[in-house]
Amino acid sequence: MRGRFVPLDDASARRIAGNTWEIRIPDPASIARRTRRGASPEDWDGAVFVVDGAETEPGVGSGGGPDHVVVTAWIV
């Protein structure tokens, strides 16, 4: 699994500053097996995403709720 990207079809990304993105992942518990990540924001620390065709630096779990996780990531 390492080195591959798992599509997160329901996730959304929005730019919050120059090269900083906030990625919202709904229902992370339902994709835990595919992503090998848990349902808490800390479980997503170090995750790498593709946003607008660019690979992010390892992200930081930055928030969430009972039905979603938010990860902050940077594109350098």
TORTIDO-613683 format. One record per residue (C-alpha): residue number from 1; residue in one letter; y negated, x, z. Coordinates in steps of 0.02 Angstrom, whole numbers, plus 50000, padded with zeros to 5 digits. Layout:
{site NUM 'a' {Y X Z}}
...
// end
This chain:
{site 1 'm' {50000 50000 50000}}
{site 2 'r' {49882 50144 50034}}
{site 3 'g' {49766 50180 49888}}
{site 4 'r' {49776 50003 49819}}
{site 5 'f' {49654 49860 49828}}
{site 6 'v' {49711 49687 49880}}
{site 7 'p' {49611 49547 49799}}
{site 8 'l' {49519 49441 49929}}
{site 9 'd' {49479 49292 49819}}
{site 10 'd' {49386 49193 49951}}
{site 11 'a' {49284 49339 50018}}
{site 12 's' {49100 49352 49978}}
{site 13 'a' {48979 49499 49978}}
{site 14 'r' {48792 49498 49994}}
{site 15 'r' {48670 49641 49990}}
{site 16 'i' {48575 49652 50154}}
{site 17 'a' {48479 49813 50116}}
{site 18 'g' {48469 49945 49978}}
{site 19 'n' {48649 50005 49975}}
{site 20 't' {48714 49902 50122}}
{site 21 'w' {48828 49753 50096}}
{site 22 'e' {48892 49620 50214}}
{site 23 'i' {49067 49561 50168}}
{site 24 'r' {49126 49395 50239}}
{site 25 'i' {49314 49371 50243}}
{site 26 'p' {49370 49194 50282}}
{site 27 'd' {49530 49163 50378}}
{site 28 'p' {49582 49346 50400}}
{site 29 'a' {49739 49297 50495}}
{site 30 's' {49810 49218 50337}}
{site 31 'i' {49796 49381 50239}}
{site 32 'a' {49848 49498 50381}}
{site 33 'r' {50016 49537 50304}}
{site 34 'r' {49945 49580 50132}}
{site 35 't' {49802 49684 50200}}
{site 36 'r' {49887 49757 50354}}
{site 37 'r' {49731 49712 50454}}
{site 38 'g' {49710 49594 50600}}
{site 39 'a' {49592 49449 50632}}
{site 40 's' {49461 49539 50737}}
{site 41 'p' {49311 49633 50666}}
{site 42 'e' {49374 49798 50740}}
{site 43 'd' {49536 49778 50642}}
{site 44 'w' {49433 49798 50482}}
{site 45 'd' {49349 49962 50532}}
{site 46 'g' {49382 50088 50394}}
{site 47 'a' {49421 49960 50260}}
{site 48 'v' {49362 50004 50084}}
{site 49 'f' {49306 49868 49962}}
{site 50 'v' {49254 49852 49781}}
{site 51 'v' {49087 49763 49765}}
{site 52 'd' {49010 49735 49593}}
{site 53 'g' {49131 49863 49521}}
{site 54 'a' {49084 50000 49644}}
{site 55 'e' {49193 50066 49785}}
{site 56 't' {49118 50060 49959}}
{site 57 'e' {49125 50190 50094}}
{site 58 'p' {49239 50141 50240}}
{site 59 'g' {49165 49986 50319}}
{site 60 'v' {49132 49936 50499}}
{site 61 'g' {49187 49769 50570}}
{site 62 's' {49021 49695 50624}}
{site 63 'g' {49051 49516 50675}}
{site 64 'g' {49149 49359 50651}}
{site 65 'g' {49206 49197 50723}}
{site 66 'p' {49365 49096 50742}}
{site 67 'd' {49384 49077 50554}}
{site 68 'h' {49306 49233 50477}}
{site 69 'v' {49269 49418 50494}}
{site 70 'v' {49112 49509 50437}}
{site 71 'v' {49119 49690 50381}}
{site 72 't' {48968 49798 50342}}
{site 73 'a' {48996 49927 50204}}
{site 74 'w' {48891 50048 50104}}
{site 75 'i' {48895 50100 49923}}
{site 76 'v' {48837 50280 49905}}
// end
